[in-house]
Amino acid sequence: MRAFYTVILVFISALTYAQKANELTAQQIIDRSIQFCGGEKRIAALKTSNMTYILLQPDSSTAIINEKRTCGSKYVQSILSHTNQPQTTFYDGKEIAQVNGEKVIHVAMSNTVEEMKLKTYHHLPVGYKMLQYKLNRLPDKKFDSFDCYVVQATNSNGYTTINFFDKTNFRLLMVAYPNGNKSLFIDYVFKDEILFNSYIINTIEATAEKQIFQLRNLKLNIPIADQWFHCPYASSVEIPPFIKTGTFVSVDGDKTNFTRTNTVMEYTDEQGKVIKRRYLQWVTKDVFGLIDEEALKANTATPESLIRVRVVSWDETGYVCQWIMGEYTDTQSYIIVK
């Protein structure tokens, strides 16, 4: 008899849980997802971020992706590799510009603008809440490994995403965009008690192609030069002479002073003494290669002695760049020394 009552109690408990789950509103699902990601208070304290990913392309090539945010207002994504042409997407809070190789496109399509606004947030549920998306709960969806709550999020101009949340912890597992592309959030890490997606698969509508993003580095609440978010080009890429050559000093990372000519970069100490020399060659309009003097003379070049540098943006005061050196990669800002 006692076993019978136990079975009844378990059944009632499961039924109650199912009823409560069915009673959840779309807004409650979003709120619980935000809580799992670290909570509104912690996430609101996140002002800037600098994230670096390794990108695995459908053709098996690799690239380095750097994403920077002024949270809730600005976003830039820059892609650099040894094999494919570089790309950058700029969003300064008002305008979008895309640089693909030497081509520049200024984008005004409303769907693209809405997508960029969402990208200024690390967590889509926070973006939906801050941008006042209309939320609707759709029928739940069960996959092989996950059982999901499904929420439709729609902006005032009609831009709509479909979002799939894990029923066990309310983590966002997948989002489907209006163009049919999808992002799958496979794995994640916590930094400063805030969740960040560390393994992302992007699929392309009507194809079997996919891109894989693997998080490599993450820096939070650091100064980010405003140049990063502004496209300096009107219609095509062209680096001005005062950026191609001159004397520069770094404003972030390891302090570096150097003078660049058309063929060489000489690094100096605080007394102006040359401490290192690298030879230079521009390979595209905005990318140049560097090789250590010692490696060139000894004919012993290694991946660590070869550097690929891309000038991502610039203004009259200096420039910002992304670089790859063997297994190492980073971004830096420099100002002109006059």
Secondary structure, DSSP 8 states (H G I E B T S, - for coil): -HHHHHHHHHHHHHHHHHHHHHH--HHHHHHHHHHHTT-HHHHHT--EEEEEEEEE-TTS-EEEEEEEEETTTEEEEEEE-SSS--EEEEE-SS-EEEEETTEEEEE--HHHHHHHHHHTSSSHHHHHHHTT-EEEEEEEEE-SS-EEEEEEEE-TT--EEEEEEETTT--EEEEE-TTS-EEEEEEEEEETTEEEEEEEEEE-TTSS-EEEEEEEEEEES----GGGG----SSB----HHHHSEEEEESSSS--EEEE-SSEEEEE-TT--EEEEEEEEE-SSSEEEEEEHHHHHHT---GGGEEEEEEEEEETTEEEEEEEETTEEEEEEEEE--
